[in-house]
Amino acid sequence: MQIEQAKPSEAATVAAVLNEAARWIAAEGRPLWSAADVALERIQRDTDAGSYFIAREGGDVAGVVRIDLEDPGFWPEMESGDSLYVHKLAVSRAWAGRGVSVRLLEFARERTTQAGRPYLRLDCVADRAPLRSLYERFGFSLHSVIHKGERAFARYEMRVQTVGAPPDTGKPTSCGKLPTV
């Protein structure tokens, strides 16, 4: 599977995947993104900024993800430059159940490592048990649950190996302290 940064001319492709996912989730009785969240104008702005990535297999669009450098809306207390943030991960329904979500998360983890940032973070609506299970199986740990309006959001984080850093083996360091995770 190839994952590449979406070109500005591909904003409509990204929006189509997001809107398809939004309709599917809403049809299941679990609406998530508002029309404004997945409107072409907003997607175009984020695609122009280089935030969206498209997963393709054999020319077919399998999924999309937005990766942000900051997230003051959901992670205002985090130090600038210590994380990458996953948003709007969506899989084309034709590719559902074929590992696209995991591949997009692997890609986000790789980008985080390449950027030299120690954490990959994301959030999701707290009552989305299957989604939370996916993130936990992938290796994310629950950081906290926050409330915005009447909704609760689970915030997850994953410590990643930064380029040039020694592997975190869980063994005491030379000064006898365990590495922070």
Secondary structure, 3 states (H helix, E strand, C coil): CEEEECCHHHHHHHHHHHHHHHHHHHHCCCCCCCCCCCCHHHHHHHHHCCCEEEEEECCEEEEEEEEECCCCCCCCCCCCCCEEEEEEEEECHHHCCCCHHHHHHHHHHHHHHHCCCCEEEEEEECCCHHHHHHHHHHCCEEEEEEEECCEEEEEEEEECCCCCCCCCCCCCCCCCCCCCC
